[in-house]
Amino acid sequence: MSLCKKRAAIGVIVIFFFNGCATNWSHRSGNNYNLDTDKRYCNTQARIQAPTYICRNPLMCAPDEFAIAMEALSRNAAFFDRCMMQKGYTAQ
């Protein structure tokens, strides 16, 4: 795979990842008064339970680190989502 194709593939994955981060949450009761507080709490808990991996080169992950970094990001997002659902929120 050429360098341009690899960069394009990484770019597509990054776009999908950031698009997934823009989830809107709504509480089952309809009261979103504590939404920002609960998002910050769940984000902190996700960072504690599933810390993200920082590549050796901050501008680009090496091929041997890419899978590790993506797995860490996925686990972090899963912990965040689970926390929000436990607090009574649903993803929109």
Buried (B, 14 or more C-beta within 10 A) or exposed (E): EEEEEEEEEBEEEEEEEEEEEEBEBBBEEEEEEEBEEBBEBBBEBBEEBBEEBEBEEEEEBEEEBBEEBBEBBBBBBEBBBBBBBEBBBEEE
